[in-house]
Structures are given as C-alpha cells and as structure tokens.
Amino acid sequence: MGQERCIACEGELALFGDRDGYAYHRCERCASLQLVPLPTEQFLEQAYAEKYASSGHIPSNAAYSRKVYFNHYQAVIAAIKTHCRQGLVLEAGPGWGGVGEELLASGYTYQAVEPSNDMADYCRRQGLEVIGPSLFTVKGRSYDVIVLSSVFEHLVNHHDWLEHARELLKPGGLVVSTQPTAPFAELMGQCFRLGNMTKPLPQLHQVFCPPWHVALFSLEGMRKLAASHGFQCLEIRPMPQAREAGVNGWMQRILERVNRLGWAVAGEHWPLVIGHIFVLRKE
C-alpha cells in the first residue's frame, strides 16, 4: 500500500499540519491521521533501541512514570479481565513494566517484547520475562491476549503487525490496545491554530509527537483496520487521564471528570477523550 493512502481504510489523504519537520495527513474517508512519509522501520528500530528511554516522550524515571500511568495500567487490566479471566499474555512494549507487574499479581502468565534496551533491562531486573525486541521475533507460541499500552500509534507496519498477532493468538484470542486517537488530536490541531492551517501543529505530548507517534487512528479507522485482518471490535472504552504532578495533574483530573460526563452523554462521539482502549477478538 502506498503512503499516499490511509493505513486504515486506503482513503485519500490531505495535509493536516506540520510538526518538527514531519507532516501529518488526514484521511478524507475515516478521519485518521498519519505521518507522510512514514518513518522507516530501520530508522525507528535504531531510535527506540538507543534513544527512546531518554527522549523525554515518557518520563525517564521509572518510579515516577509508573506512578503517573498507574490508572492506565488499571484500565488496561480491567478491559482484559472483562473478556479473559486467566491465561498467557504477551505485552508489546511494556516500557517500565507497570502493566506486567499488575498482570502477574492478577494471576496471568506474562511475557513481553521491548525494543528499548534500557527498558528491557529494567523489566528483567523487576523479574519480568522479556523474550525479544519486537512481536516479529516471537515464533511458534500461542497467547490468550496480546496487549499494547500506548504502542499501536508508534508502529509503521500496522498490517504486518496485526497479521502476526493473529498468528500468535489462540482461537478467540484478544488484542487489547490503549492509544491516543484522532478525534481529540484533530480538534486540538484546529483550535490551537485558530483556523490558520499553515501554522505548525501544537506541541501536545500525548498527541502530535513525531517521529514516535506515527498514526492516530479514528475509531472508525480502527474498526476498519481490525476487520480487514479478521478481528472483531468487541468494545471501545475511554482511556483515563495520566496523573502528573503539579498544574498538569490538576488539569488532567478536571478533564477526566468532564470526559466521564461527556462519554455518558455522547459516547464515542465525545471529542475530548485523548485516547481509547480497543478490545479486538480474533474471529
């Protein structure tokens, strides 16, 4: 598939805005956002291995990061427990290992793949089994769940990834992914530029963050992408806010309360949810 087409639905793309020398394009069919051109796998593999843990994209202090994102971990595990009470879980991109430790404490069997050398070493020191740098290095195993916590937006090979995930999952197995999504990103990209689409996109840490954030899918786009690889979207949940310190933390708490009300009223059409949790089942 050429880069001039949407990853999710092959719709036509139009420039949405620039950030740090990278260009995000918007799909005119499903409203997903993606970088054009896409970074190469080789470029990102090296960048993640050598730079990601200290890039500032996520806190480089493991203890602080796990505190900030603890409610994310809980939300991921709650989604898993709803559809799979026990079994073997593979996490792609565990970061500092917060989800893995919670899964082990909940009685699941756990393995992980992590491209960052620093993060993989840290997870191993915490007693987590890291079996390789990427999903594609895993062969001949069967999992009940493959989980991604803020990882899917970092991929450049979504189609190959879903195909390989399907091969690794047992019949009826799940992909559970939390990820920032396009509706909030599009709204903020428009509001911060006050209608002047020639201005650079705003520096929003969890949204426009190239080259790490390659694609921000719309909810429709994720459904289409999943279905094209034999996955049924069982449910979509709002992703909770992080819990940073200081003023950012208070703003996050306020936004989460607003989002709870908005989601209750408008559901998936509510645009202020930064990200969503997708539960996909192998058909």
C-alpha positions as CSV (number, residue, x, y, z in Angstrom):
1,M,0.0,0.0,0.0
2,G,1.4,3.4,-1.0
3,Q,2.0,6.1,1.6
4,E,-0.4,8.4,-0.3
5,R,-3.3,6.2,1.1
6,C,-4.7,5.8,4.6
7,I,-3.3,3.0,6.6
8,A,-6.7,2.1,8.0
9,C,-9.0,2.3,5.0
10,E,-6.9,3.3,1.9
11,G,-8.8,6.6,1.7
12,E,-7.2,9.6,0.1
13,L,-5.0,11.8,2.4
14,A,-4.7,15.6,2.7
15,L,-2.1,17.6,4.6
16,F,-3.3,18.4,8.1
17,G,-0.3,20.1,9.5
18,D,3.5,20.0,10.3
19,R,5.3,19.4,13.5
20,D,9.1,19.4,14.0
21,G,9.8,18.8,10.3
22,Y,7.2,16.0,10.0
23,A,3.9,16.2,8.2
24,Y,0.6,14.7,9.5
25,H,-2.0,13.9,6.9
26,R,-5.7,13.3,7.4
27,C,-7.8,10.6,5.7
28,E,-10.8,12.2,3.9
29,R,-12.7,8.9,4.4
30,C,-12.2,7.7,8.0
31,A,-10.5,10.9,9.5
32,S,-7.4,9.1,10.8
33,L,-4.1,11.0,11.0
34,Q,-0.7,9.6,9.9
35,L,2.8,10.8,9.1
36,V,3.6,11.1,5.4
37,P,6.1,9.9,4.5
38,L,6.2,7.1,7.1
39,P,9.5,6.7,9.0
40,T,11.3,3.5,8.0
41,E,11.3,0.5,10.3
42,Q,15.1,0.6,10.3
43,F,15.2,4.2,11.5
44,L,12.7,3.6,14.3
45,E,14.2,0.4,15.4
46,Q,17.5,2.1,16.0
47,A,15.9,5.2,17.5
48,Y,13.9,3.1,20.0
49,A,16.8,0.9,20.9
50,E,19.2,3.8,21.6
51,K,17.2,6.9,22.4
52,Y,13.6,6.3,23.4
53,A,14.0,5.8,27.2
54,S,15.8,9.2,27.4
55,S,13.9,11.1,24.7
56,G,11.5,12.8,27.0
57,H,8.5,11.3,25.3
58,I,7.8,9.4,28.5
59,P,9.3,10.0,32.0
60,S,12.8,8.6,32.1
61,N,12.4,8.0,35.9
62,A,10.8,4.6,36.1
63,A,9.2,5.0,39.5
64,Y,7.7,8.4,38.6
65,S,6.4,7.0,35.2
66,R,4.7,4.1,36.9
67,K,3.0,6.4,39.3
68,V,1.8,8.8,36.5
69,Y,0.4,6.0,34.4
70,F,-0.9,3.7,37.2
71,N,-4.5,4.4,36.3
72,H,-3.8,3.5,32.7
73,Y,-2.5,0.1,33.9
74,Q,-5.6,-0.5,35.9
75,A,-7.8,0.4,32.9
76,V,-6.0,-2.0,30.6
77,I,-6.2,-4.8,33.1
78,A,-9.9,-4.2,33.7
79,A,-10.6,-4.5,30.0
80,I,-8.6,-7.7,29.8
81,K,-10.4,-9.2,32.8
82,T,-13.8,-8.4,31.3
83,H,-13.1,-10.8,28.4
84,C,-10.4,-13.1,29.7
85,R,-10.1,-14.1,33.3
86,Q,-6.8,-16.0,33.0
87,G,-4.2,-17.2,30.5
88,L,-0.9,-16.3,28.8
89,V,-0.5,-12.6,28.0
90,L,2.2,-11.1,25.7
91,E,2.8,-7.4,26.1
92,A,4.3,-5.5,23.2
93,G,6.2,-2.5,24.5
94,P,6.0,-2.8,28.3
95,G,8.0,0.3,28.9
96,W,8.9,0.4,32.6
97,G,6.9,-2.7,33.3
98,G,3.8,-1.4,35.2
99,V,1.2,-3.4,33.3
100,G,3.3,-6.6,33.5
101,E,3.6,-6.5,37.3
102,E,-0.1,-5.9,37.7
103,L,-0.9,-8.8,35.4
104,L,1.3,-11.1,37.3
105,A,-0.3,-10.0,40.5
106,S,-3.7,-10.8,39.0
107,G,-2.7,-14.4,38.2
108,Y,-1.9,-14.1,34.5
109,T,1.2,-15.7,32.9
110,Y,3.2,-13.0,31.3
111,Q,5.8,-12.4,28.6
112,A,6.9,-9.2,26.9
113,V,8.8,-7.8,23.9
114,E,10.5,-4.4,24.3
115,P,12.6,-2.5,21.7
116,S,14.3,-0.1,24.1
117,N,17.5,-1.6,25.6
118,D,17.2,0.4,28.8
119,M,13.6,-0.5,29.4
120,A,14.1,-4.2,28.6
121,D,16.9,-4.4,31.0
122,Y,14.8,-2.6,33.7
123,C,11.9,-5.0,33.2
124,R,14.2,-8.0,33.5
125,R,15.6,-6.7,36.8
126,Q,12.0,-6.5,38.0
127,G,11.5,-10.1,37.3
128,L,9.5,-9.8,34.1
129,E,10.2,-12.2,31.2
130,V,11.3,-10.1,28.1
131,I,11.7,-12.5,25.2
132,G,12.8,-10.2,22.4
133,P,12.7,-6.7,20.9
134,S,9.6,-7.0,18.8
135,L,6.5,-9.0,18.1
136,F,8.0,-10.3,14.9
137,T,10.8,-12.1,16.8
138,V,8.2,-14.3,18.5
139,K,7.5,-17.6,16.7
140,G,5.7,-20.8,17.5
141,R,3.8,-19.6,20.6
142,S,0.1,-19.2,21.4
143,Y,-1.3,-16.5,23.5
144,D,-4.7,-15.7,25.0
145,V,-4.1,-11.9,24.9
146,I,-1.7,-9.5,23.3
147,V,-1.7,-6.2,25.0
148,L,-0.3,-2.8,23.9
149,S,-0.3,0.2,26.2
150,S,0.2,3.3,24.1
151,V,2.2,1.4,21.5
152,F,0.0,0.9,18.4
153,E,0.4,4.6,17.4
154,H,4.1,4.0,17.3
155,L,4.1,1.3,14.6
156,V,4.8,1.8,11.0
157,N,3.8,-1.7,9.9
158,H,0.3,-2.0,11.3
159,H,-0.9,-4.5,8.7
160,D,2.0,-6.9,9.2
161,W,1.7,-6.5,12.9
162,L,-1.9,-7.4,13.0
163,E,-1.3,-10.4,10.8
164,H,1.5,-11.7,13.0
165,A,-0.6,-11.0,16.1
166,R,-3.3,-13.1,14.6
167,E,-0.9,-16.0,14.0
168,L,0.2,-15.9,17.7
169,L,-3.3,-15.7,19.2
170,K,-5.3,-18.7,20.2
171,P,-8.8,-19.0,18.6
172,G,-10.9,-16.2,20.1
173,G,-7.7,-14.5,21.5
174,L,-7.7,-10.8,22.2
175,V,-5.7,-7.7,21.2
176,V,-6.2,-5.0,23.9
177,S,-4.7,-1.7,22.9
178,T,-4.8,1.7,24.6
179,Q,-3.8,4.5,22.2
180,P,-4.2,8.2,21.5
181,T,-6.8,8.7,18.8
182,A,-7.7,11.1,16.0
183,P,-10.8,13.0,17.3
184,F,-9.0,14.8,20.1
185,A,-5.9,15.4,18.0
186,E,-7.9,16.9,15.2
187,L,-9.9,19.1,17.5
188,M,-6.8,20.4,19.2
189,G,-4.9,20.9,15.9
190,Q,-7.7,23.1,14.7
191,C,-8.3,25.0,17.9
192,F,-4.6,25.8,18.7
193,R,-4.1,27.2,15.2
194,L,-7.3,29.3,15.3
195,G,-8.2,28.2,11.8
196,N,-4.8,29.0,10.3
197,M,-3.9,25.6,9.0
198,T,-0.5,26.8,7.8
199,K,0.8,27.2,11.4
200,P,2.7,24.3,12.9
201,L,0.7,21.8,14.9
202,P,0.8,22.3,18.7
203,Q,3.3,20.6,20.9
204,L,0.9,18.2,22.6
205,H,2.9,15.5,24.4
206,Q,0.4,12.6,24.0
207,V,-0.8,13.6,20.5
208,F,1.5,15.3,18.0
209,C,4.8,13.8,18.8
210,P,6.8,12.8,15.7
211,P,8.6,10.6,14.9
212,W,7.3,8.5,17.8
213,H,3.6,8.9,17.0
214,V,3.2,7.7,13.5
215,A,-0.5,7.2,13.3
216,L,-3.5,8.4,15.3
217,F,-6.5,6.4,14.2
218,S,-10.1,7.4,14.4
219,L,-12.5,5.0,16.0
220,E,-14.0,4.1,12.6
221,G,-10.4,3.7,11.2
222,M,-9.5,1.2,13.9
223,R,-12.6,-0.8,13.3
224,K,-11.9,-0.9,9.6
225,L,-8.3,-1.8,10.1
226,A,-9.1,-4.6,12.6
227,A,-11.8,-6.1,10.4
228,S,-9.5,-6.2,7.4
229,H,-7.3,-8.6,9.4
230,G,-10.1,-10.8,10.9
231,F,-10.6,-9.1,14.2
232,Q,-14.0,-8.1,15.7
233,C,-14.0,-4.9,17.8
234,L,-15.8,-6.1,20.9
235,E,-15.7,-2.7,22.7
236,I,-14.1,0.7,22.9
237,R,-13.5,2.4,26.2
238,P,-12.3,5.9,27.0
239,M,-8.7,5.9,28.2
240,P,-8.3,7.6,31.6
241,Q,-6.0,10.6,32.1
242,A,-2.5,10.3,33.4
243,R,-1.7,11.6,36.9
244,E,1.2,14.0,36.5
245,A,2.4,16.3,39.3
246,G,1.6,20.0,39.7
247,V,-0.7,22.0,37.5
248,N,-0.8,19.4,34.7
249,G,-2.1,16.8,37.2
250,W,-5.0,19.1,38.3
251,M,-5.9,19.8,34.7
252,Q,-5.8,16.1,33.9
253,R,-8.2,15.4,36.8
254,I,-10.6,18.1,35.7
255,L,-10.5,16.8,32.1
256,E,-11.2,13.2,33.3
257,R,-14.3,14.4,35.2
258,V,-15.5,16.3,32.1
259,N,-14.9,13.2,30.0
260,R,-16.8,10.9,32.2
261,L,-19.9,13.1,31.8
262,G,-19.3,13.7,28.1
263,W,-18.9,9.9,27.5
264,A,-22.0,9.1,29.4
265,V,-24.0,11.6,27.3
266,A,-22.4,11.3,23.9
267,G,-20.4,8.0,24.0
268,E,-18.0,7.5,21.2
269,H,-18.9,10.9,19.6
270,W,-17.4,12.8,22.6
271,P,-14.2,14.5,21.2
272,L,-12.3,15.4,24.4
273,V,-11.1,11.9,25.2
274,I,-7.4,11.9,24.3
275,G,-7.3,8.1,23.7
276,H,-9.3,4.9,23.8
277,I,-9.0,1.3,24.8
278,F,-9.8,-1.1,21.9
279,V,-10.7,-4.7,22.6
280,L,-10.3,-6.8,19.4
281,R,-11.1,-10.5,19.2
282,K,-9.7,-12.9,16.7
283,E,-12.6,-14.3,14.6
